[in-house]
Amino acid sequence: MAERATGERVVEALRTVRCGAACSEEALHALAAQALADAGLCARHEARLAPRCRIDFLVDGVGVEIKKNRPAPGALRAQLARYAACAQIEELVVVAPRAVGLPKSIGGKRVTMMGLERLWGISLP
């Protein structure tokens, strides 16, 4: 049986995290780090990709960006394009309160959007 791709394992691990709407971004980072570790994934937190370019987590080529507040789609796409231009990034996973419209790939790198309201059952206005 073929081993699952790292990106699939990252998404599966992050789906186990539960955090209320009042959860701080720092707490969300801690929960994500624990979920990744529990899944046996080695994650670098605040991984430096280039000068003035850090991603929240880097797991074997999979970059994870966590947004506590709903990101502006254009600004998020620009941020992901900067990350995608870095050689260390093979795939991107974005976790945010609400899913935003993102292309399936940016800079030739696969993008997976995970909306907190769907993952965790948070009721947001």
Secondary structure as UniProt FT lines:
FT   HELIX           6..14
FT   TURN            15..16
FT   TURN            21..22
FT   HELIX           25..38
FT   TURN            39..40
FT   STRAND          44..50
FT   TURN            51..52
FT   STRAND          53..59
FT   TURN            60..61
FT   STRAND          62..66
FT   HELIX           73..84
FT   TURN            87..88
FT   STRAND          91..96
FT   STRAND          105..106
FT   TURN            107..108
FT   STRAND          109..115
FT   HELIX           116..120
//
